[in-house]
Amino acid sequence: MRLLLLSDTHLPKRARELPAPLLAALPLADVVIHAGDWVDTATLDLLESRSRRLVAVYGNNDGPALRARLPEVARAELGGLRLGVVHETGGARGREQRCAERFPDLDVLVFGHSHIPWDSTAPTGLRLLNPGSPTDRRRMPHCTYLTAGVVDGRLTDVLLHRLPPRTA
């Protein structure tokens, strides 16, 4: 099973559209995961129409229209992998411990908010992933998203994709 993970798209405020390489990767994914801060419903509509399966949450910048359609926390069983999605996890310091306590029943937690890619594992074995943002790099050198695989209930082949700079 192939996963595509993204967060913090902030359309149309941070960019006019999703980057072409990301859109080209959508049909390759069995499951698309979005960790919030969509800002517009058009992006949700687009991902719902182009994804085989979408697992998604709202973020702190998402208004009533998105909150009416998306949960604050999403959970999915993907080929035996227990995955959760949430937008905010608090500061980096102590993140693994906080998330392990809040989500003891998960194997993987996908989150966003910081726009900074993150890949760590809590002492309990919980894997924490932040795909960064495909549209707003903030302090990072590149806009990013993640892909991964699921084999026999295990996360495999986690790969951070760096997107080329946008042209004006």
DSSP file (Angstrom, degrees, kcal/mol; ACC not computed):
  #  RESIDUE AA STRUCTURE BP1 BP2  ACC     N-H-->O    O-->H-N    N-H-->O    O-->H-N    TCO  KAPPA ALPHA  PHI   PSI    X-CA   Y-CA   Z-CA
    1    1 A M              0   0    0      0, 0.0   149,-2.1     0, 0.0     2,-0.4   0.000 360.0 360.0 360.0 133.5    0.0    0.0    0.0
    2    2 A R  E     -A  149   0A   0    147,-0.2    28,-2.2    26,-0.1    29,-1.8  -0.866 360.0-163.2-105.8 133.8    1.4    3.4   -1.0
    3    3 A L  E     -Ab 148  31A   0    145,-3.3   145,-1.8    -2,-0.4     2,-0.4  -0.885   9.3-162.4-114.9 145.3    0.7    6.5    1.1
    4    4 A L  E     -Ab 147  32A   0     27,-2.1    29,-3.1    -2,-0.4     2,-0.4  -0.997  15.3-165.6-123.9 124.4    1.1   10.2    0.2
    5    5 A L  E     +Ab 146  33A   0    141,-2.9   141,-2.4    -2,-0.4     2,-0.3  -0.927  16.5 154.5-117.6 131.5    1.3   12.6    3.2
    6    6 A L  E     + b   0  34A   0     27,-2.8    29,-2.1    -2,-0.4     2,-0.3  -0.958  10.1 175.3-147.4 166.2    0.9   16.3    3.2
    7    7 A S        +     0   0    0    125,-0.4    30,-0.2    -2,-0.3    29,-0.1  -0.970  54.4  35.8-159.7 166.2   -0.2   19.2    5.4
    8    8 A D        +     0   0    0     28,-2.7   127,-0.5    -2,-0.3   128,-0.3   0.885  52.9 160.0  52.3  54.1   -0.5   22.9    5.6
    9    9 A T        -     0   0    0     28,-0.5     5,-0.2    27,-0.3    29,-0.2   0.830  19.9-171.1 -76.3 -32.7   -1.5   23.6    2.0
   10   10 A H    >>> -     0   0    0     27,-2.4     4,-2.9     1,-0.2     3,-0.6   0.815  24.3-148.9  48.8  40.8   -2.9   27.1    2.9
   11   11 A L  T 345 +     0   0    0     27,-1.5    29,-0.3     1,-0.3    -1,-0.2  -0.688  65.8   6.0 -89.3 143.2   -4.5   27.6   -0.5
   12   12 A P  T 345S+     0   0    0      0, 0.0    -1,-0.3     0, 0.0    -2,-0.1  -0.897 125.3  61.5 -94.9  20.6   -5.0   30.1   -2.0
   13   13 A K  T <45S+     0   0    0     -3,-0.6    -2,-0.2     1,-0.2    -3,-0.1   0.919 115.6  27.8 -73.8 -44.1   -3.1   32.2    0.6
   14   14 A R  T  <5S-     0   0    0     -4,-2.9     2,-0.3     1,-0.3    -3,-0.2   0.694 137.9  -1.9 -93.7 -20.5    0.4   30.6    0.3
   15   15 A A      < -     0   0    0     -5,-0.5    -1,-0.3    -6,-0.1     3,-0.1  -0.964  63.9-121.7-159.1 163.1    0.2   29.5   -3.3
   16   16 A R  S    S-     0   0    0     -2,-0.3     2,-0.3     1,-0.2    -1,-0.1   0.815  90.8  -5.0 -80.3 -30.9   -2.4   29.5   -6.1
   17   17 A E  S    S-     0   0    0     -3,-0.1    -1,-0.2    -5,-0.1     3,-0.1  -0.957  84.9 -78.4-154.7 166.9   -2.5   25.7   -6.5
   18   18 A L        -     0   0    0     -2,-0.3   117,-0.1     1,-0.1     5,-0.0  -0.477  63.2 -92.4 -69.4 145.3   -0.8   22.5   -5.4
   19   19 A P     >  -     0   0    0      0, 0.0     4,-2.2     0, 0.0     3,-0.5  -0.269  29.9-121.2 -61.9 144.2    2.5   21.9   -7.1
   20   20 A A  H  > S+     0   0    0      1,-0.2     4,-2.5     2,-0.2     5,-0.2   0.870 110.3  55.4 -55.6 -43.1    2.5   19.8  -10.3
   21   21 A P  H  > S+     0   0    0      0, 0.0     4,-1.1     0, 0.0    -1,-0.2   0.883 109.5  48.0 -61.1 -35.4    4.8   17.0   -8.9
   22   22 A L  H  > S+     0   0    0     -3,-0.5     4,-1.0     2,-0.2     3,-0.4   0.928 111.5  49.1 -67.9 -45.2    2.5   16.5   -5.9
   23   23 A L  H  < S+     0   0    0     -4,-2.2     3,-0.5     1,-0.2    -1,-0.2   0.878 109.3  53.3 -61.6 -37.2   -0.6   16.4   -8.2
   24   24 A A  H  < S+     0   0    0     -4,-2.5    -1,-0.2     1,-0.2     4,-0.2   0.791 106.5  53.6 -67.9 -27.1    1.2   13.9  -10.4
   25   25 A A  H >X S+     0   0    0     -4,-1.1     3,-1.2    -3,-0.4     4,-0.6   0.692  87.5  83.0 -80.5 -19.3    1.9   11.7   -7.4
   26   26 A L  G >< S+     0   0    0     -4,-1.0     3,-1.5    -3,-0.5    26,-0.3   0.897  87.0  51.8 -54.4 -47.2   -1.8   11.5   -6.3
   27   27 A P  G 34 S+     0   0    0      0, 0.0    -1,-0.3     0, 0.0    -2,-0.1   0.705 104.1  59.7 -66.6 -15.6   -2.8    8.7   -8.6
   28   28 A L  G <4 S+     0   0    0     -3,-1.2     2,-0.3    -4,-0.2    -2,-0.2   0.632  91.3  87.3 -82.6 -14.1    0.1    6.5   -7.4
   29   29 A A    <<  -     0   0    0     -3,-1.5    23,-0.5    -4,-0.6   -26,-0.2  -0.682  56.5-163.8 -93.4 137.4   -1.2    6.6   -3.8
   30   30 A D  S    S+     0   0    0    -28,-2.2     2,-0.4    -2,-0.3   -27,-0.2   0.793  88.6  23.3 -78.8 -32.6   -3.6    4.2   -2.3
   31   31 A V  E     -b    3   0A   0    -29,-1.8   -27,-2.1    21,-0.1     2,-0.5  -0.998  68.4-157.4-138.2 130.8   -4.2    6.6    0.6
   32   32 A V  E     -bc   4  54A   0     21,-3.0    23,-2.6    -2,-0.4     2,-0.5  -0.922  12.3-162.6-105.5 133.0   -3.7   10.3    0.7
   33   33 A I  E     -bc   5  55A   0    -29,-3.1   -27,-2.8    -2,-0.5     2,-0.5  -0.971   6.7-174.1-121.0 124.9   -3.3   11.8    4.2
   34   34 A H  E     -bc   6  56A   0     21,-2.0    23,-1.5    -2,-0.5   -27,-0.3  -0.981  12.3-159.5-122.8 124.4   -3.7   15.5    4.9
   35   35 A A        -     0   0    0    -29,-2.1    77,-0.3    -2,-0.5    78,-0.1  -0.071  50.0 -93.8 -98.2  33.1   -2.9   16.9    8.4
   36   36 A G  S    S+     0   0    0     21,-0.4   -28,-2.7   -30,-0.1   -27,-0.3  -0.010  83.6 103.1  91.7 173.1   -4.8   20.1    8.2
   37   37 A D        +     0   0    0    -29,-0.2   -27,-2.4   -30,-0.2   -28,-0.5   0.960  38.5 149.2  63.5  61.7   -4.6   23.8    7.4
   38   38 A W        -     0   0    0    -29,-0.2   -27,-1.5   -30,-0.2     2,-1.0   0.887  29.1-167.9 -77.5 -47.8   -6.3   23.6    4.0
   39   39 A V        +     0   0    0    -29,-0.2     2,-0.3   -27,-0.1    24,-0.3  -0.331  64.3  54.0  79.7 -45.2   -7.8   27.1    4.3
   40   40 A D  S  > S-     0   0    0     -2,-1.0     4,-0.8   -29,-0.3     3,-0.4  -0.887  72.3-139.2-118.6 151.4  -10.1   26.5    1.3
   41   41 A T  H  > S+     0   0    0     -2,-0.3     4,-2.8     1,-0.2     5,-0.2   0.717  96.9  74.1 -75.5 -21.0  -12.7   23.8    0.6
   42   42 A A  H  > S+     0   0    0      1,-0.2     4,-2.4     2,-0.2    -1,-0.2   0.878  95.3  50.5 -61.1 -36.9  -11.6   23.7   -3.1
   43   43 A T  H  > S+     0   0    0     -3,-0.4     4,-2.6     2,-0.2    -1,-0.2   0.902 110.3  49.1 -68.5 -39.9   -8.4   21.8   -2.1
   44   44 A L  H  X S+     0   0    0     -4,-0.8     4,-2.7     2,-0.2    -2,-0.2   0.935 111.7  49.4 -61.5 -45.8  -10.4   19.3    0.0
   45   45 A D  H  X S+     0   0    0     -4,-2.8     4,-2.1     1,-0.2    -2,-0.2   0.914 111.2  50.4 -59.0 -43.1  -12.8   18.8   -3.0
   46   46 A L  H  X S+     0   0    0     -4,-2.4     4,-1.7     2,-0.2    -2,-0.2   0.938 112.8  44.3 -61.6 -48.8   -9.8   18.3   -5.3
   47   47 A L  H  X S+     0   0    0     -4,-2.6     4,-1.3     1,-0.2    -1,-0.2   0.877 112.0  53.0 -68.3 -35.8   -8.1   15.7   -3.1
   48   48 A E  H  < S+     0   0    0     -4,-2.7    -1,-0.2    -5,-0.2    -2,-0.2   0.895 112.5  45.5 -62.7 -37.6  -11.4   13.9   -2.5
   49   49 A S  H  < S+     0   0    0     -4,-2.1    -2,-0.2    -5,-0.2    -1,-0.2   0.778 120.4  38.0 -77.3 -26.1  -12.0   13.7   -6.2
   50   50 A R  H  < S+     0   0    0     -4,-1.7     2,-0.4    -5,-0.2    -1,-0.2   0.484 100.7  84.0-105.2  -3.6   -8.4   12.5   -7.1
   51   51 A S     <  -     0   0    0     -4,-1.3     3,-0.2    -5,-0.2   -21,-0.1  -0.805  64.4-147.1-104.2 140.7   -7.7   10.2   -4.2
   52   52 A R  S    S+     0   0    0    -23,-0.5     2,-0.3    -2,-0.4    -1,-0.1   0.907  95.4   0.7 -64.3 -41.4   -8.6    6.6   -3.9
   53   53 A R  S    S-     0   0    0    -23,-0.1   -21,-3.0   -24,-0.1     2,-0.5  -0.978  70.9-159.1-148.5 136.0   -9.0    7.2   -0.1
   54   54 A L  E     -c   32   0A   0     -2,-0.3     2,-0.5   -23,-0.2   -21,-0.2  -0.973   6.2-174.2-120.4 128.7   -8.5   10.4    1.9
   55   55 A V  E     +c   33   0A   0    -23,-2.6   -21,-2.0    -2,-0.5     2,-0.3  -0.988  30.5 152.3-118.2 118.7   -7.7   10.5    5.6
   56   56 A A  E     -c   34   0A   0     -2,-0.5     2,-0.3   -23,-0.2   -21,-0.2  -0.964  29.8-162.7-152.1 159.7   -7.7   14.1    6.8
   57   57 A V        -     0   0    0    -23,-1.5   -21,-0.4    -2,-0.3     2,-0.2  -0.868  28.7-106.1-134.9 167.6   -8.3   16.6    9.6
   58   58 A Y        -     0   0    0     13,-1.9    29,-0.4    -2,-0.3     2,-0.2  -0.629  31.9-148.3 -92.0 160.0   -8.8   20.3   10.0
   59   59 A G    >   -     0   0    0     -2,-0.2     3,-1.7    28,-0.1   -23,-0.1  -0.605  34.9 -87.6-118.8-178.5   -6.2   22.7   11.3
   60   60 A N  T 3  S+     0   0    0      1,-0.3   -24,-0.0    -2,-0.2    -2,-0.0   0.709 124.8  51.9 -66.4 -20.9   -6.1   25.9   13.3
   61   61 A N  T 3  S+     0   0    0      2,-0.0     2,-0.5     0, 0.0    -1,-0.3   0.352  87.2 104.6 -94.7   5.2   -6.5   28.0   10.1
   62   62 A D    <   -     0   0    0     -3,-1.7   -22,-0.1     1,-0.1    -4,-0.1  -0.766  60.2-146.9 -95.6 129.1   -9.5   26.1    8.8
   63   63 A G    >>  -     0   0    0     -2,-0.5     4,-2.4   -24,-0.3     3,-0.6   0.007  37.9 -73.3 -84.1-170.9  -12.9   27.8    9.2
   64   64 A P  H 3> S+     0   0    0      0, 0.0     4,-1.8     0, 0.0     5,-0.1   0.805 124.5  58.7 -57.5 -36.0  -16.4   26.4    9.8
   65   65 A A  H 3> S+     0   0    0      1,-0.2     4,-0.5     2,-0.2   -25,-0.1   0.908 113.2  38.6 -64.0 -40.9  -16.9   25.0    6.2
   66   66 A L  H X> S+     0   0    0     -3,-0.6     4,-1.7     1,-0.2     3,-1.0   0.886 113.6  54.9 -75.2 -39.5  -13.9   22.7    6.6
   67   67 A R  H 3< S+     0   0    0     -4,-2.4    -2,-0.2     1,-0.3    -1,-0.2   0.791 103.3  57.5 -64.8 -26.7  -14.6   21.9   10.3
   68   68 A A  H 3< S+     0   0    0     -4,-1.8    -1,-0.3    -5,-0.2    -2,-0.2   0.750 115.6  36.0 -72.4 -23.1  -18.0   20.7    9.3
   69   69 A R  H << S+     0   0    0     -3,-1.0    -2,-0.2    -4,-0.5    -1,-0.2   0.617 116.7  50.4-104.2 -16.6  -16.5   18.2    6.9
   70   70 A L  S  < S-     0   0    0     -4,-1.7   -13,-0.2    -5,-0.1     2,-0.1  -0.913  72.5-126.4-129.0 149.7  -13.4   17.1    8.7
   71   71 A P        -     0   0    0      0, 0.0   -13,-1.9     0, 0.0     3,-0.1  -0.417  20.1-125.2 -85.1 167.9  -12.6   15.8   12.2
   72   72 A E  S    S+     0   0    0      1,-0.3    15,-0.6   -15,-0.2     2,-0.4   0.829 102.8  24.6 -76.1 -35.3  -10.0   17.2   14.6
   73   73 A V  E    S-E   86   0B   0     13,-0.1     2,-0.4   -17,-0.1    -1,-0.3  -0.998  74.1-167.0-130.8 133.3   -8.4   13.7   14.9
   74   74 A A  E     -E   85   0B   0     11,-2.3    11,-2.6    -2,-0.4     2,-0.4  -0.934   1.1-167.7-119.9 146.4   -8.7   11.0   12.3
   75   75 A R  E     +E   84   0B   0     -2,-0.4     2,-0.3     9,-0.2     9,-0.2  -0.984   8.6 173.6-131.7 143.9   -7.8    7.3   12.7
   76   76 A A  E     -E   83   0B   0      7,-2.7     7,-2.8    -2,-0.4     2,-0.6  -0.995  28.8-137.8-149.4 143.5   -7.5    4.6   10.1
   77   77 A E  E     -E   82   0B   0     -2,-0.3     2,-0.6     5,-0.2     5,-0.2  -0.922  26.8-174.2 -99.1 118.4   -6.4    1.0    9.9
   78   78 A L  E >   -E   81   0B   0      3,-2.9     3,-1.8    -2,-0.6    75,-0.1  -0.880  68.0 -37.0-121.1  98.3   -4.2    0.6    6.8
   79   79 A G  T 3  S-     0   0    0     -2,-0.6    74,-1.0     1,-0.3    75,-0.1   0.838 125.7 -42.5  58.1  34.2   -3.2   -2.9    6.0
   80   80 A G  T 3  S+     0   0    0      1,-0.3     2,-0.5    72,-0.1    -1,-0.3   0.288 113.3 121.2  94.8  -9.7   -2.7   -3.6    9.7
   81   81 A L  E <   -E   78   0B   0     -3,-1.8    -3,-2.9    73,-0.1     2,-0.9  -0.769  58.3-141.5 -89.2 128.0   -1.0   -0.3   10.5
   82   82 A R  E     -E   77   0B   0     -2,-0.5    25,-3.3    71,-0.2    26,-1.9  -0.803  30.4-178.9 -92.8 105.4   -2.9    1.8   13.1
   83   83 A L  E     -Ef  76 108B   0     -7,-2.8    -7,-2.7    -2,-0.9     2,-0.3  -0.837  12.1-172.5-112.6 141.6   -2.5    5.4   11.8
   84   84 A G  E     -Ef  75 109B   0     24,-2.3    26,-2.9    -2,-0.4     2,-0.4  -0.927   6.9-156.9-127.4 156.4   -3.7    8.6   13.3
   85   85 A V  E     +Ef  74 110B   0    -11,-2.6   -11,-2.3    -2,-0.3     2,-0.3  -1.000  19.5 157.5-135.0 134.5   -3.8   12.2   12.0
   86   86 A V  E     -E   73   0B   0     24,-2.3    26,-0.4    -2,-0.4   -13,-0.1  -0.974  34.7-137.7-148.8 152.8   -3.9   15.4   14.0
   87   87 A H  S    S+     0   0    0    -15,-0.6    25,-2.0   -29,-0.4     2,-0.4   0.971  83.7  35.4 -79.9 -54.9   -2.9   19.0   13.1
   88   88 A E        +     0   0    0     23,-0.1    -1,-0.2     1,-0.1    25,-0.1  -0.806  44.4 166.7-108.9 140.0   -1.1   20.2   16.2
   89   89 A T        -     0   0    0      1,-0.4    -1,-0.1    -2,-0.4     2,-0.1   0.286  51.0-115.7-125.7   5.5    1.0   18.3   18.7
   90   90 A G        -     0   0    0      8,-0.0    -1,-0.4     2,-0.0     4,-0.1  -0.354  61.9 -15.0  85.8-173.0    2.6   21.2   20.6
   91   91 A G        -     0   0    0      2,-0.1     4,-0.1     1,-0.1    -3,-0.0  -0.105  64.5-112.0 -64.5 161.3    6.2   22.2   20.7
   92   92 A A  S >  S+     0   0    0      2,-0.1     3,-1.9     3,-0.1     4,-0.3   0.869  94.8  89.1 -62.4 -38.3    9.1   20.0   19.6
   93   93 A R  T 3  S+     0   0    0      1,-0.3    -2,-0.1     2,-0.1     0, 0.0  -0.470 108.2   0.7 -66.6 121.7   10.4   19.5   23.1
   94   94 A G  T 3> S+     0   0    0     -2,-0.3     4,-2.5    -4,-0.1    -1,-0.3   0.529  90.3 133.1  80.7   6.9    8.6   16.5   24.7
   95   95 A R  H <>  +     0   0    0     -3,-1.9     4,-2.8     1,-0.2     5,-0.3   0.911  68.3  51.8 -57.7 -46.9    6.6   15.8   21.6
   96   96 A E  H  > S+     0   0    0     -4,-0.3     4,-2.4     1,-0.2    -1,-0.2   0.928 113.2  44.2 -58.9 -46.9    7.3   12.0   21.5
   97   97 A Q  H  > S+     0   0    0      2,-0.2     4,-2.1     1,-0.2    -1,-0.2   0.932 114.6  48.9 -63.9 -47.0    6.2   11.6   25.2
   98   98 A R  H  X S+     0   0    0     -4,-2.5     4,-2.3     1,-0.2    -2,-0.2   0.929 114.9  44.2 -58.4 -47.3    3.1   13.7   24.8
   99   99 A C  H  X S+     0   0    0     -4,-2.8     4,-2.7    -5,-0.2    -1,-0.2   0.880 110.5  53.9 -69.8 -37.6    2.0   12.0   21.7
  100  100 A A  H  < S+     0   0    0     -4,-2.4    -1,-0.2    -5,-0.3    -2,-0.2   0.889 112.6  45.2 -62.7 -37.9    2.7    8.5   23.0
  101  101 A E  H  < S+     0   0    0     -4,-2.1    -2,-0.2    -5,-0.2    -1,-0.2   0.889 117.1  43.6 -71.5 -39.2    0.5    9.3   26.1
  102  102 A R  H  < S+     0   0    0     -4,-2.3    -2,-0.2     1,-0.2    -1,-0.2   0.826 126.1  31.0 -75.4 -31.7   -2.3   10.8   24.0
  103  103 A F    ><  +     0   0    0     -4,-2.7     3,-1.4    -5,-0.2    -1,-0.2  -0.507  65.5 151.7-126.8  62.6   -2.3    8.1   21.3
  104  104 A P  T 3  S+     0   0    0      0, 0.0    -1,-0.1     0, 0.0    -2,-0.1   0.678  72.6  59.0 -69.6 -15.1   -1.2    4.9   23.0
  105  105 A D  T 3  S+     0   0    0     -3,-0.1     2,-0.3    21,-0.0    -5,-0.1   0.318  90.7  91.3 -96.4   8.1   -3.2    2.8   20.5
  106  106 A L    <   -     0   0    0     -3,-1.4   -23,-0.2    -6,-0.1     3,-0.1  -0.721  51.6-165.3-107.2 154.9   -1.4    4.0   17.3
  107  107 A D  S    S+     0   0    0    -25,-3.3    20,-2.6     1,-0.3     2,-0.4   0.728  85.8  21.8 -94.9 -35.7    1.6    2.9   15.3
  108  108 A V  E     -fg  83 127B   0    -26,-1.9   -24,-2.3    18,-0.2     2,-0.5  -0.997  61.6-164.6-137.9 137.4    2.0    6.1   13.4
  109  109 A L  E     -fg  84 128B   0     18,-3.0    20,-2.7    -2,-0.4     2,-0.5  -0.989   8.0-161.3-122.8 123.0    0.9    9.7   14.0
  110  110 A V  E     +fg  85 129B   0    -26,-2.9   -24,-2.3    -2,-0.5     2,-0.3  -0.873  21.2 165.3-100.9 132.6    0.9   12.2   11.2
  111  111 A F        -     0   0    0     18,-2.5   -24,-0.2    -2,-0.5   -23,-0.1  -0.886  15.1-179.4-140.8 171.2    0.8   15.9   12.2
  112  112 A G        +     0   0    0    -25,-2.0     2,-1.4   -26,-0.4   -23,-0.3  -0.218  38.5 108.0-135.8-133.9    1.4   19.3   10.7
  113  113 A H  S    S+     0   0    0    -77,-0.2   -25,-0.1     1,-0.2   -26,-0.1  -0.320  81.3  63.6  82.1 -48.5    1.2   22.9   11.9
  114  114 A S  S    S-     0   0    0     -2,-1.4    -1,-0.2     2,-0.2    19,-0.1   0.705  88.1-138.4 -81.8 -19.1    5.0   23.7   12.0
  115  115 A H        +     0   0    0      1,-0.2    18,-0.6    17,-0.2    25,-0.2   0.581  68.3 119.6  67.2  12.1    5.6   23.3    8.2
  116  116 A I  S    S-     0   0    0     16,-0.2    16,-0.4    -4,-0.1    -1,-0.2  -0.930  70.5-118.9-111.1 119.7    8.9   21.6    9.3
  117  117 A P        -     0   0    0      0, 0.0     2,-0.3     0, 0.0    -5,-0.0  -0.237  36.9-176.6 -55.6 143.8    9.4   18.0    8.3
  118  118 A W  E     +H  130   0B   0     12,-2.0    12,-2.5    -7,-0.1     2,-0.3  -0.997  18.4 172.1-147.1 137.1    9.7   15.6   11.2
  119  119 A D  E     +H  129   0B   0     -2,-0.3     2,-0.3    10,-0.2    10,-0.2  -0.843  25.6 135.7-147.5 107.5   10.4   11.9   11.6
  120  120 A S  E     -H  128   0B   0      8,-2.0     8,-3.3    -2,-0.3     2,-0.4  -0.930  40.6-132.6-145.6 168.9   11.0   10.4   15.0
  121  121 A T  E     -H  127   0B   0     -2,-0.3     6,-0.2     6,-0.2   -25,-0.1  -0.994  17.9-135.6-130.7 128.1   10.0    7.5   17.1
  122  122 A A    >   -     0   0    0      4,-3.1     3,-2.4    -2,-0.4   -25,-0.1  -0.351  33.9-104.7 -72.1 159.3    8.7    7.6   20.7
  123  123 A P  T 3  S+     0   0    0      0, 0.0    -1,-0.1     0, 0.0   -26,-0.0   0.765 122.7  60.9 -56.8 -24.8   10.1    5.1   23.2
  124  124 A T  T 3  S-     0   0    0    -28,-0.1     3,-0.1     2,-0.1   -27,-0.0   0.593 123.9-104.4 -76.9 -10.5    6.8    3.3   23.0
  125  125 A G  S <  S+     0   0    0     -3,-2.4     2,-0.3     1,-0.3    -1,-0.0   0.315  71.4 146.9 101.9  -7.5    7.4    2.7   19.3
  126  126 A L        -     0   0    0    -30,-0.1    -4,-3.1    -5,-0.1     2,-0.5  -0.482  40.9-143.2 -64.4 124.5    5.0    5.4   18.0
  127  127 A R  E     -gH 108 121B   0    -20,-2.6   -18,-3.0    -2,-0.3     2,-0.5  -0.792  11.1-156.4 -91.7 130.9    6.3    6.9   14.8
  128  128 A L  E     -gH 109 120B   0     -8,-3.3    -8,-2.0    -2,-0.5     2,-0.4  -0.934  13.5-179.0-111.6 125.6    5.7   10.6   14.4
  129  129 A L  E     -gH 110 119B   0    -20,-2.7   -18,-2.5    -2,-0.5   -10,-0.2  -0.987  15.5-179.5-130.3 130.8    5.7   12.1   10.9
  130  130 A N  E     - H   0 118B   0    -12,-2.5   -12,-2.0    -2,-0.4   -18,-0.2  -0.991  13.0-160.6-122.1 120.6    5.3   15.7    9.7
  131  131 A P        -     0   0    0      0, 0.0     2,-0.2     0, 0.0    30,-0.1   0.499  30.8-136.9 -78.1  -1.4    5.4   16.0    5.9
  132  132 A G        -     0   0    0    -16,-0.4  -125,-0.4  -126,-0.1   -16,-0.2  -0.513  40.7 -56.7  75.6-153.8    6.1   19.8    6.0
  133  133 A S        -     0   0    0    -18,-0.6    11,-2.5     9,-0.2  -125,-0.2  -0.990  28.0-154.4-130.0 135.8    4.2   21.9    3.6
  134  134 A P  S    S+     0   0    0      0, 0.0     9,-0.2     0, 0.0     3,-0.1   0.534  99.7  30.9 -81.4  -4.7    4.1   21.6   -0.2
  135  135 A T  S    S+     0   0    0   -127,-0.5     2,-0.3     1,-0.2  -126,-0.1   0.562 119.6  42.1-128.2 -14.8    3.2   25.3   -0.6
  136  136 A D        +     0   0    0   -128,-0.3    -1,-0.2     8,-0.1     8,-0.1  -0.825  51.4 179.5-143.5  98.0    4.9   27.3    2.3
  137  137 A R    >   -     0   0    0     -2,-0.3     3,-3.0     1,-0.2     5,-0.2   0.635  16.1-179.9 -76.9 -14.7    8.4   26.3    3.3
  138  138 A R  T 3  S-     0   0    0      1,-0.3    -1,-0.2     3,-0.1   -23,-0.1  -0.281  74.8  -7.4  47.3-117.3    8.7   28.9    6.1
  139  139 A R  T 3  S+     0   0    0     -2,-0.0    -1,-0.3     3,-0.0    -2,-0.1   0.420 116.8  98.9 -87.7   2.5   12.2   28.5    7.5
  140  140 A M  S <  S-     0   0    0     -3,-3.0    -3,-0.1   -25,-0.2   -24,-0.0  -0.528  77.8-127.0 -89.1 156.4   12.9   25.4    5.5
  141  141 A P  S    S+     0   0    0      0, 0.0     2,-0.3     0, 0.0    -1,-0.1   0.742  89.6  24.7 -73.2 -20.9   15.0   25.4    2.2
  142  142 A H  S    S-     0   0    0     -5,-0.2     2,-0.3    -6,-0.1    -9,-0.2  -0.966  77.4-113.0-140.9 153.5   12.2   23.5    0.3
  143  143 A C        -     0   0    0     20,-0.5    20,-3.1    -2,-0.3     2,-0.3  -0.639  51.0-172.7 -75.7 148.5    8.5   22.9    0.2
  144  144 A T  E     - D   0 162A   0    -11,-2.5     2,-0.3    -2,-0.3    18,-0.2  -0.910  29.4-179.0-144.7 164.3    7.9   19.2    1.0
  145  145 A Y  E     - D   0 161A   0     16,-1.3    16,-3.4    -2,-0.3     2,-0.3  -0.929  25.3-125.1-152.0 169.5    5.6   16.2    1.2
  146  146 A L  E     -AD   5 160A   0   -141,-2.4  -141,-2.9    -2,-0.3     2,-0.3  -0.863  13.2-167.1-118.3 151.5    6.1   12.6    2.2
  147  147 A T  E     +AD   4 159A   0     12,-2.0    12,-3.0    -2,-0.3     2,-0.3  -0.951  17.7 164.5-126.1 156.5    5.5    9.2    0.6
  148  148 A A  E     -A    3   0A   0   -145,-1.8  -145,-3.3    -2,-0.3     2,-0.3  -0.960  25.2-127.8-157.4 169.6    5.6    5.9    2.4
  149  149 A G  E     -AD   2 156A   0      7,-3.2     7,-2.9    -2,-0.3     2,-0.4  -0.847   7.4-145.8-120.8 161.7    4.6    2.3    2.1
  150  150 A V  E     + D   0 155A   0   -149,-2.1     2,-0.4    -2,-0.3     5,-0.2  -0.990  22.7 170.9-127.2 121.9    2.7   -0.1    4.3
  151  151 A V  E >  S- D   0 154A   0      3,-2.5     3,-1.6    -2,-0.4    -2,-0.0  -0.991  70.1 -17.2-133.3 123.5    3.7   -3.8    4.2
  152  152 A D  T 3  S-     0   0    0     -2,-0.4   -72,-0.1     1,-0.3    -1,-0.1   0.875 128.6 -50.2  50.8  43.9    2.4   -6.4    6.7
  153  153 A G  T 3  S+     0   0    0    -74,-1.0     2,-0.4     1,-0.2    -1,-0.3   0.617 117.0 111.7  75.4  12.2    1.2   -3.7    9.1
  154  154 A R  E <   -D  151   0A   0     -3,-1.6    -3,-2.5   -75,-0.1     2,-0.4  -0.931  69.5-119.8-122.4 143.9    4.5   -1.9    9.1
  155  155 A L  E     +D  150   0A   0     -2,-0.4     2,-0.3    -5,-0.2    -5,-0.2  -0.653  42.0 173.9 -78.1 132.5    5.5    1.5    7.7
  156  156 A T  E     +D  149   0A   0     -7,-2.9    -7,-3.2    -2,-0.4     0, 0.0  -0.886  45.6  19.6-134.3 164.0    8.2    1.2    5.1
  157  157 A D  E     -     0   0A   0     -2,-0.3     2,-0.4    -9,-0.2    -1,-0.1   0.803  64.7-172.0  49.8  45.6   10.1    3.4    2.6
  158  158 A V  E     -     0   0A   0    -10,-0.2     2,-0.4    -3,-0.1   -10,-0.2  -0.577   9.4-178.5 -70.9 124.3    9.4    6.8    4.2
  159  159 A L  E     -D  147   0A   0    -12,-3.0   -12,-2.0    -2,-0.4     2,-0.5  -0.988  23.6-144.6-134.6 125.5   10.7    9.4    1.7
  160  160 A L  E     -D  146   0A   0     -2,-0.4     2,-0.6   -14,-0.2   -14,-0.2  -0.778  18.6-152.5 -86.7 125.0   10.7   13.2    2.0
  161  161 A H  E     -D  145   0A   0    -16,-3.4   -16,-1.3    -2,-0.5     2,-0.5  -0.885   1.1-152.0-102.6 123.2   10.1   14.8   -1.4
  162  162 A R  E     -D  144   0A   0     -2,-0.6   -18,-0.2   -18,-0.2   -16,-0.0  -0.827  14.9-143.2 -93.3 126.8   11.6   18.3   -1.9
  163  163 A L        -     0   0    0    -20,-3.1   -20,-0.5    -2,-0.5     3,-0.1  -0.615  20.1-107.1 -90.7 148.4    9.6   20.4   -4.4
  164  164 A P        -     0   0    0      0, 0.0    -1,-0.1     0, 0.0   -21,-0.1  -0.359  49.0 -86.0 -68.6 154.4   11.3   22.7   -6.8
  165  165 A P        -     0   0    0      0, 0.0     2,-0.1     0, 0.0   -23,-0.0  -0.261  48.2-108.5 -58.5 146.2   10.9   26.5   -6.1
  166  166 A R        -     0   0    0     -3,-0.1     2,-0.3   -31,-0.1   -31,-0.0  -0.471  27.4-132.1 -73.0 146.7    7.8   28.1   -7.5
  167  167 A T              0   0    0     -2,-0.1    -1,-0.0     1,-0.1     0, 0.0  -0.772 360.0 360.0 -96.9 149.2    8.1   30.4  -10.4
  168  168 A A              0   0    0     -2,-0.3    -1,-0.1     0, 0.0    -2,-0.0   0.482 360.0 360.0 -68.9 360.0    6.4   33.7  -10.3
